[in-house]
Every structure is written in C-alpha cells, then in structure tokens.
C-alpha cells in the first residue's frame, strides 16, 4: 500500500524558513517523480514544485521560484521542500504526491499524503 | 485567477447525471496535454479520479467518466450518490507557464 507522510509543518514568522519532509513507503521511491501541492485555507489546489526521478530535473511555480527548493533522498525514501523568505500568502496545507505519466503527455498525481500545515504569521 | 476554468458549483438529485467542465487554452489542454481529475471530500486529501483525460484508476466506479475535446475537458458523474459530494479539480500542464495547473474547483452538491 502506497503511503506518504508529511511532517515539519509549523507556525513561522514572515521572512522565516521551514523545511517540510515527506516519507514514502509501498513503492520504489527512486523510480518516480514527486511533487508538492498546496491549498490555502478555503481555497483551491495550487501546484508548487516537482522533482523527477533520480533528481534529473526540478521545476517550480512562479510564486515560489527562488524561495523554495525541492529535493529528495532516495536512500531514505524522503522528499523535502525547503521554504525560505516565507510570506503570509504561503500559509497553506502542503501535500506531497507521487507523480505518474511523462513529459510528452504531462504528469498526474496518483497518491497523496494528508498534508502538513504551514502558517506564516507575526 | 486559474488558467483552467471550472464552474463554482453544480448540483443534482440522487441518481441524476451531472457534468463539470474544465476550459483551458491552446497552451494547455489545446496543446495536447492530458487532463486529470481529482475528488476532494471536505476535510480530506485529494484523490485521483480520472487520468489521461478518460482513464479510471482501479477502484474508481465507472459512474465517473472523462472526456476531452479541443481546449476543454469534462467530468461526468452518472447515478449521483450522496458520497459524491465533494470538490472536484481538473489538472493539466501549461507550456507558457512551464507549470502544472489546476482548475478553480467545482463543488458538487447532492440535493
């Protein structure tokens, strides 16, 4: 059974930093791309970042580019999101998800964690 | 404002058929990228419902079906049930943004 468990969510002041982790089990982690998607309170889903298998490439939403860094440790089956220079508008539930598909037709996200809450407030 | 536009809400009585539209552009759906659909019940994580525009993951009832034409896609739910009450999101890739994009979301209410 595929399981994704996020951790690291917290209350942080504007301008601060936080690192989220997502521990995966139930599949060969190194064989798949992984992604972060966030959802602000009462709002819709917003894609944040994606990392391809074996860290062959990464991409980011414009709203987080230059502030957030996605990475992975395949030996630990863990995905990370380093978030710097946090803003109030980054407040959201952050989901990690397993990616499936390909570059030609696009990727979809077939398994999701339960989310980690990040609150940016003074 | 979302790149993919969905109606804010749709509703139907139990047993009825409802459809949710997802309108994009020539930079995403119209460029040939697949459309995927997710179901998110209140307070729960999203769940993949349709992938590759028309395919259902194992375990998803065949009451759910997807289609795609031109710059738009649709999700149909037939035989509406109380448990189908949830928010539904479409998702694709946009080549001008170089980003994965979600629709604005549609709340389905079972009357």
Interface residues (C-beta under 8 A of the other chain):
Chain A: X35 X37 X44 X45 X46 X47 X50 X59 X61 X62 X95 X97 X100 X101 X105 X106 X107 X108 X109 X110 X111 X112 X113 X114 X115
Chain B: X2 X32 X33 X34 X36 X38 X40 X45 X46 X47 X48 X51 X52 X57 X87 X89 X91 X92 X93 X97 X98 X99 X100 X101 X102 X103 X104 X105
